[in-house]
Amino acid sequence: MPHTYTGKVMWSHLDANMHMRHSAYADFAAQARIEALEQLGLDLKTFQRLHIGPILFREETTYLREVGINEELNVTTELIKGRRDGSRWSIRHEIIKADGVKAAVIVVEGAWLDVLKRKLAVLPDELVEHFQQLPRSTDYVELEG
């Protein structure tokens, strides 16, 4: 079962056409990811202490329905691809309106960055165990490497 974040569309999320702007979809997905990671023990304080953080290589959004002001959105988070050591991963978010209609699908591909060295990093073993508890999709694929 995917993790679900719930949020409400605010005035600041709207574009000139009075529906949710493209970057607000990414903001909802990012908040859902951070909340899901935090619930697994991968919170921002832990990342700061270890000088590690998530980094995205790719983000792709498929828009399906318009979203307007004051709509409540549920954003699911599930791992769709990943290496066994958690060093590379892909996460899918589905943005679902309160009436159950899917408004967008966002897929991100990422890894971990050592923020001091500015190089890719691997999570410590104990955090890999936490990350591997992120809900997996039914079409999950394990990556080589």
N, C-alpha and C positions, 0 to 999 in steps of 0.2 A: 504494500500500500504506500503510495507516494506521500511525502510530507506535504502539508498544505498550509500556506500563509493566506490570511484574509486581510484585505485592505479596501479603502474607499477612495474613489476618484475625487480629487480635489480640483478647485479652480486652477491651480498652478500646473496641473497635468494637461490642460486643454490647449489646443492649437486654434488658429484663426477660423477654422471650420466648426468650432465648438464640439469637437470630439477629442479623445485622448491622443496627444501627440506621440509620434513614433518613439522618442527617447523615453517617455514615461513607461512604455511597455518594458523596456530594458531596466528601468529603475525598479519596477515591481518584481521582475525576475531576480535582480541582484539582491533585493531585500529578502526575498524568499530563500535564496541560496544561503545568505549570511545567517538567517534564522535557523535553517535546517542544520547547518554546520555547528552553530552554537549549541543546539540541542544535543549534538553528539559529543560535546566537550571540546570542540574546535572553535573557541571564541576568540575575539579580537585581542584580549589580554594575553592569551596563550601565544597567538601569532606574534604579538609585539615582543614577548619575552624571548621567543626563539628567533626573532628577526626573519620570519617566514610569512608569506602571504600568498593568496591565490592570484593567478594571473591568467587572463584570457588571451587566446590566440585568434579565436574566431567566435563570432556571435551572429546567428542567423534568425531572423524573425519572419514568420509567415502570418500575415494579418488575415483574419477570417470574418470578423464582424466589427462594426463600430462600437465604441464604448464612450459613454457620455458622463457628464458630471453627476456626482452623488451615487453612482452605481457601485455596488459592493462586488469585489472581485475575489475569487479564490485562485491562488497560484500554486500549482503542484510542482514538486521538485523530485526528480528521480534520476539516478545514474543510468545512462544508456550504454556507456563504454568506459573501460578502465583497465589500467595495468594492475597486476596483482599487488605491486608495491605502492599503488596509489599515486605514482609520480605523474601520470597523464590520465586525463579523464574527460568525458563528455556528459553533460547534464541537459535534460530536457525539462522545460517548464511549459505547462499549459495554463493559459489564462482563461478562466471560466466565469461567465457572468452569473449573477444570483439565480437567473432562470434556468441555469444548466447549459446554456449555449456557449460553446467554445469560441472565444474571441481571437485568440492568437496562440501560436506555438513558437517557443524560443529555444534554440539549441545553442549551447556554448561548449567550446572545447578549451581546456585549460591545463594548467600544471601549477607548480609551487615555485615561488621566487624567493631567493635569499635577498632580502632588501638591503643588506649591507654590501654584499659582493656584487649585487645586480646580475646574478647568474641563477640558472635553474637549480632547484634544490629538491631533496627527497625528505618527506616527513620522517620524524623519528618513529621507530617501530610501534611505540605505544599509540601514537596518533594515527598511524596507518590502520590499526585495528579499529579505531573510532570511525575513521573515514569510510572504511569498508562496510560500516553499518548503515550508510546512506541507502535509502530504499532503492532497489534496482527495478528497472522496467522489465516487462515480460519479454522484450526483445533485446535484453542486455547482451553485449558482446565483450569478451575479455580480449584486451589488446596484447600483442606480443611485446616483449621487452622487459 
